[in-house]
């Protein structure tokens, strides 16, 4: 009679948390997604028409129309030509004496109803005046008054093709290095801008409360960007849940920082224009929305990295959830250290012109740092840094519960044959 025995010894038992945690996290994300869509429908802008602000109106009260043009010639001459801004098919009229010296620029009109004609622009050459050279492509604004007379004025430089070229190079490099994942990330960027333009900005323009609008828009962006760029998996779900939770913390911190420091946002010229021409829009709400949306990118970066680190470590043999969590936190601490000063320096860079003005104003350092313009950047940096630091243990913990550590299995013991006596 023969007996055969095969023994398999598991060095690490099965992980009971993984499947249950996965069901909980997926259920939470589905529930949050449904709530976000319902809130988006509830907060959806009315698309009501608003008056165009005065700085952006033409003489008839409509939107400013711009056309393309290029510089034909430029010369120094007396100011005051009667041909300035007029549609020309001949030589410009000479300037009258006594008008001072100006730079007179002949512009060829390249688009619109006066294509093929010219116009003349005059510049005094002072600060803020454009320095146009022959061949420069520019945009000129076209206005038609009540009598039907058309006049042109300088609007801006033509930047469409250079920007298009930079965007194309950016897209090619991202796709070449990151492959299909990079392409999906680019699609996610497009979706993010569509959410901002189609939902968030019109809702804020309607005077809707900034916190729910910013949170709903940010959540929609996160669902689209994270799943598009990184695929649908437990790894990305852990990153998404960690980012959504950190985003909520960032919103609460932003509200607290604005209330605590009495920030009004009225130190910025654009906010003053919004306050003057869009009375239904809350400036502090707009400032708060900017804080929330501004934290999206850095939070997404950190949480995806932490989730990926956890799941990679879970693939190693003889790993436990505790060792995985502690190892990923060591990576996270390095990430926090490098990202926080990057965040602060980015905000400092945006405030550099202001800091330069303060540096020559003979004001004390305390006055500079507590002035609203600088305080906004300090508060924004602090909120982003706190949310960033808290997102690391939060996302690492979620991912460590979701990831199932790899179990090492000992080789099977060869079966032995034992001959029984009869």
C-alpha positions in Angstrom: 0.0 0.0 0.0 1.5 3.3 -1.0 1.0 6.7 0.6 1.8 10.0 -1.1 2.1 13.4 0.8 2.6 16.9 -0.7 3.1 19.8 1.7 2.9 23.5 0.8 3.9 26.0 3.5 2.8 29.7 3.1 5.3 32.0 4.7 2.7 34.8 4.8 -1.1 34.2 5.1 -3.7 35.6 2.7 -4.5 39.3 3.1 -8.2 39.7 4.2 -8.3 43.5 3.9 -7.7 43.8 0.2 -11.0 42.6 -1.3 -13.1 44.2 1.4 -11.2 47.5 1.2 -11.5 47.4 -2.6 -15.2 47.1 -2.5 -15.5 49.9 0.1 -13.2 52.3 -1.9 -14.9 51.6 -5.2 -18.3 52.1 -3.6 -17.2 55.4 -2.1 -15.8 56.6 -5.4 -19.0 55.7 -7.2 -21.1 57.4 -4.5 -18.9 60.5 -4.6 -19.1 60.6 -8.4 -22.9 60.4 -8.3 -23.0 63.3 -5.8 -20.6 65.4 -7.9 -22.7 64.9 -11.0 -25.9 65.8 -9.1 -24.3 68.9 -7.7 -23.0 69.9 -11.1 -26.5 69.6 -12.5 -27.8 71.7 -9.6 -25.1 74.3 -9.9 -25.1 74.4 -13.7 -24.9 78.0 -14.8 -28.0 79.8 -16.2 -26.1 81.0 -19.3 -27.7 84.4 -18.8 -26.2 87.2 -20.8 -24.2 89.9 -18.9 -23.1 93.3 -20.1 -19.6 93.5 -21.5 -17.3 95.4 -19.1 -16.4 98.9 -20.3 -12.7 98.1 -20.9 -13.7 95.4 -23.3 -16.5 97.3 -25.2 -16.3 98.9 -28.5 -17.9 102.3 -29.3 -21.3 100.6 -29.9 -21.2 98.7 -26.6 -20.4 95.3 -28.2 -17.3 93.1 -28.0 -14.1 94.5 -29.3 -13.3 93.0 -32.8 -9.7 92.4 -33.7 -8.1 91.8 -37.0 -4.6 90.7 -38.2 -2.0 93.1 -39.5 1.7 93.5 -40.1 4.1 96.4 -39.9 5.1 97.8 -43.3 7.3 100.7 -42.2 8.1 102.7 -39.0 9.7 106.1 -38.7 10.1 109.0 -36.3 8.0 112.1 -37.2 5.8 114.8 -35.7 2.7 113.6 -33.8 -0.8 114.4 -34.9 -1.4 112.9 -38.3 -5.1 113.0 -39.3 -4.6 109.5 -40.8 -4.0 107.8 -37.5 -6.4 104.9 -37.2 -8.1 105.6 -40.5 -8.5 103.1 -43.4 -6.0 104.2 -46.0 -5.5 103.3 -49.7 -2.9 106.1 -50.3 0.0 107.9 -48.5 -0.8 109.0 -44.9 -1.4 112.7 -44.4 1.6 114.6 -42.9 1.5 115.5 -39.2 0.9 119.1 -38.1 3.8 121.0 -36.5 4.1 121.4 -32.8 2.7 118.1 -31.9 5.9 116.6 -30.5 7.8 113.6 -31.8 6.2 110.2 -32.3 6.9 106.9 -33.9 4.6 106.6 -36.9 4.0 103.0 -38.0 2.3 102.0 -41.2 0.2 98.8 -40.8 -1.1 96.6 -43.5 -4.6 95.2 -42.7 -4.6 91.4 -43.3 -8.1 90.3 -42.3 -11.6 91.7 -42.0 -13.6 93.9 -44.3 -10.7 96.2 -45.0 -8.2 93.5 -46.0 -5.6 94.9 -48.4 -5.8 98.5 -47.1 -3.5 100.2 -44.6 -3.8 102.2 -41.4 -1.4 104.4 -39.4 -0.6 104.1 -35.7 1.4 106.6 -33.6 3.3 105.8 -30.4 4.9 108.3 -28.1 7.7 105.8 -27.2 7.1 106.0 -23.5 6.9 103.2 -20.9 4.3 100.5 -21.9 4.3 101.5 -25.6 5.0 98.7 -28.1 8.3 98.8 -30.0 7.2 97.6 -33.5 9.6 96.6 -36.2 9.0 96.0 -39.9 7.5 92.6 -40.5 6.0 92.2 -37.0 2.6 90.5 -36.9 0.1 92.3 -34.7 -3.5 92.4 -33.8 -5.4 95.6 -34.3 -8.8 96.4 -32.9 -11.5 97.6 -35.3 -14.3 100.0 -34.2 -17.2 101.3 -36.2 -19.0 104.5 -34.9 -22.5 105.6 -35.4 -21.7 107.2 -38.7 -20.2 104.0 -40.1 -16.6 105.3 -39.9 -14.1 102.5 -39.2 -11.0 103.2 -37.0 -8.1 100.9 -36.0 -5.8 100.9 -33.0 -3.1 98.7 -31.6 -4.4 95.7 -29.6 -1.6 93.2 -29.1 1.1 91.2 -30.7 0.1 88.2 -32.8 1.0 85.1 -30.8 -1.2 82.4 -32.3 1.4 80.6 -34.4 4.3 80.8 -31.8 1.9 79.5 -29.1 0.6 76.8 -31.4 4.2 75.7 -32.2 5.1 75.6 -28.5 1.9 73.6 -27.7 2.7 71.2 -30.6 6.3 70.6 -29.4 5.0 70.1 -25.8 2.5 67.5 -27.0 5.1 65.7 -29.2 7.6 65.5 -26.4 5.1 64.3 -23.8 3.7 61.6 -26.2 7.2 60.5 -27.3 8.4 60.0 -23.7 5.2 58.8 -22.0 3.5 57.1 -25.0 -0.2 56.5 -24.8 -0.3 57.5 -21.2 1.1 60.9 -22.2 -1.6 61.2 -24.9 -4.3 60.4 -22.4 -2.9 63.0 -20.0 -3.1 65.6 -22.8 -6.7 64.7 -23.3 -7.2 65.1 -19.6 -5.8 68.7 -19.8 -8.4 69.5 -22.6 -11.2 68.1 -20.4 -10.0 70.2 -17.5 -10.1 73.4 -19.5 -13.6 72.5 -20.8 -14.8 72.1 -17.3 -13.4 75.4 -16.3 -14.7 77.3 -19.3 -18.1 75.6 -19.6 -19.0 75.2 -15.9 -16.9 76.9 -13.4 -16.4 80.4 -14.9 -20.1 80.8 -15.9 -21.3 79.5 -12.5 -19.0 82.0 -10.7 -20.2 84.7 -13.1 -23.8 83.9 -12.0 -22.8 84.7 -8.4 -23.0 81.1 -7.2 -21.1 80.3 -4.0 -17.5 79.7 -4.8 -16.7 76.7 -2.5 -19.3 74.2 -4.0 -18.5 75.4 -7.5 -14.8 75.0 -7.1 -15.1 71.6 -5.3 -17.5 70.2 -8.0 -15.4 71.4 -10.9 -12.2 70.2 -9.2 -13.7 66.7 -8.5 -14.9 66.4 -12.2 -11.4 67.3 -13.3 -9.8 64.8 -11.0 -12.0 61.9 -12.1 -11.3 62.7 -15.7 -7.5 63.4 -15.4 -6.5 60.6 -13.1 -8.4 57.8 -14.8 -7.6 59.1 -18.3 -3.9 59.4 -17.6 -3.3 56.4 -15.4 -6.1 54.0 -16.3 -8.9 52.5 -14.1 -7.4 50.3 -11.3 -7.2 50.0 -7.6 -3.9 52.0 -7.7 -5.5 55.0 -9.4 -8.6 54.6 -7.3 -6.4 54.9 -4.1 -4.8 58.1 -5.6 -8.2 59.5 -6.6 -9.7 59.0 -3.1 -6.6 60.4 -1.5 -6.7 63.5 -3.8 -10.4 64.1 -3.2 -10.0 64.0 0.5 -7.0 66.2 0.4 -8.9 68.6 -1.8 -11.7 68.9 0.7 -9.0 69.7 3.4 -7.5 72.3 1.1 -10.9 74.0 0.6 -11.4 74.2 4.4 -7.9 75.4 4.9 -8.3 78.1 2.1 -11.5 79.3 3.7 -9.9 79.5 7.1 -6.8 81.3 5.8 -8.8 83.9 4.0 -11.0 84.5 7.0 -8.2 84.6 9.5 -6.0 87.0 7.5 -8.8 89.2 6.2 -7.8 88.8 2.6 -10.1 90.7 0.2 -8.4 90.2 -3.1 -9.0 93.9 -4.0 -5.2 94.5 -4.1 -5.2 93.0 -7.6 -6.3 95.1 -10.5 -8.2 92.3 -12.3 -10.2 91.7 -9.1 -11.1 95.4 -8.9 -12.4 95.3 -12.5 -14.5 92.2 -11.7 -15.9 94.0 -8.6 -16.7 97.1 -10.7 -18.3 95.4 -13.7 -19.6 92.0 -12.3 -21.4 92.9 -9.2 -22.8 89.5 -8.5 -19.3 87.9 -8.3 -17.8 87.6 -4.8 -14.1 88.7 -4.9 -13.2 86.7 -1.8 -15.1 83.7 -3.4 -13.1 84.1 -6.5 -9.9 84.2 -4.5 -11.0 81.1 -2.6 -11.8 79.2 -5.9 -8.3 80.1 -7.1 -6.8 78.6 -4.0 -8.7 75.4 -4.4 -8.1 74.9 -8.1 -4.4 75.9 -7.7 -3.8 73.0 -5.3 -5.1 70.4 -7.8 -1.9 69.8 -9.8 0.5 69.4 -6.9 -1.9 67.2 -5.0 -2.5 64.9 -8.0 1.2 64.6 -8.5 1.9 63.5 -5.0 -1.0 61.2 -4.5 -0.4 59.3 -7.8 3.3 58.9 -6.8 2.4 57.6 -3.4 -0.2 55.1 -4.6 2.2 53.8 -7.3 5.0 53.4 -4.7 2.8 51.4 -2.4 1.6 49.0 -5.1 5.1 48.5 -6.4 6.3 47.6 -2.9 3.4 45.3 -2.4 4.7 43.2 -5.3 7.9 42.4 -3.3 8.0 39.1 -1.4 7.8 39.0 2.4 6.1 42.4 2.6 3.6 43.3 5.2 1.2 46.3 5.2 3.3 47.9 7.9 6.6 47.7 6.1 4.9 48.8 2.9 3.4 51.9 4.6 6.7 52.8 6.3 8.7 52.4 3.1 6.3 54.5 1.1 6.2 57.2 3.7 10.0 57.5 3.4 9.6 58.2 -0.3 6.7 60.5 0.5 8.8 62.6 2.9 11.4 63.2 0.2 8.6 64.1 -2.2 7.2 66.6 0.3 10.6 68.2 0.9 11.2 68.7 -2.8 7.6 69.8 -3.7 7.0 72.2 -0.9 9.8 74.6 -1.8 9.0 74.2 -5.4 5.5 75.3 -4.6 6.7 78.3 -2.6 9.2 79.4 -5.2 6.5 79.1 -7.9 4.3 81.5 -6.0 7.3 83.8 -5.3 8.1 83.9 -9.0 4.6 85.0 -9.8 4.9 87.8 -7.3 8.4 88.9 -8.4 7.4 92.2 -10.1 5.6 93.2 -6.9 8.5 92.2 -4.7 10.8 94.3 -6.9 8.7 97.4 -6.5 8.6 96.8 -2.7 12.4 96.4 -2.6 12.9 100.0 -3.8 10.0 101.5 -1.7 12.1 101.7 1.5 9.4 99.7 3.3 10.1 97.4 6.2 10.1 93.7 5.7 7.2 93.3 8.0 5.1 95.7 6.0 6.0 94.0 2.8 5.1 90.5 4.0 1.9 91.6 5.6 0.6 93.6 2.7 -2.3 91.9 1.0 -0.6 91.3 -2.3 2.2 89.4 -0.7 -0.1 87.9 2.0 -2.2 86.2 -0.7 0.8 84.4 -2.0 2.0 83.4 1.5 -1.5 82.1 2.4 -1.7 80.3 -1.0 1.7 78.7 -0.4 0.8 77.7 3.2 -2.5 76.1 2.2 -0.9 74.2 -0.7 1.9 73.0 1.5 -0.3 71.8 4.4 -2.7 70.0 2.0 0.3 68.5 0.3 1.9 67.2 3.5 -1.4 65.7 4.7 -2.1 64.0 1.4 1.0 61.8 1.7 0.0 59.7 4.8 -3.6 59.8 3.8 -3.0 58.4 0.3 -0.3 56.0 1.5 -2.6 54.6 4.1 -5.5 54.1 1.6 -3.2 52.4 -0.9 -1.6 50.2 1.8 -5.0 48.9 2.7 -6.0 48.3 -0.9 -2.8 46.6 -2.0 -2.5 42.9 -1.3 1.1 42.1 -0.2 2.7 39.3 -2.2 2.9 36.0 -0.4 6.0 33.9 -0.6 5.3 30.2 -1.0 7.8 27.5 -0.1 8.6 24.9 -2.7 6.4 21.8 -2.4 8.0 18.9 -0.5 8.5 16.0 -2.9 6.2 13.1 -2.2 7.8 10.1 -0.5 6.8 6.5 -1.1 6.6 4.3 1.9 6.2 0.5 1.3 3.8 -1.0 3.7 4.2 -4.5 5.0 1.7 -7.0 4.1 
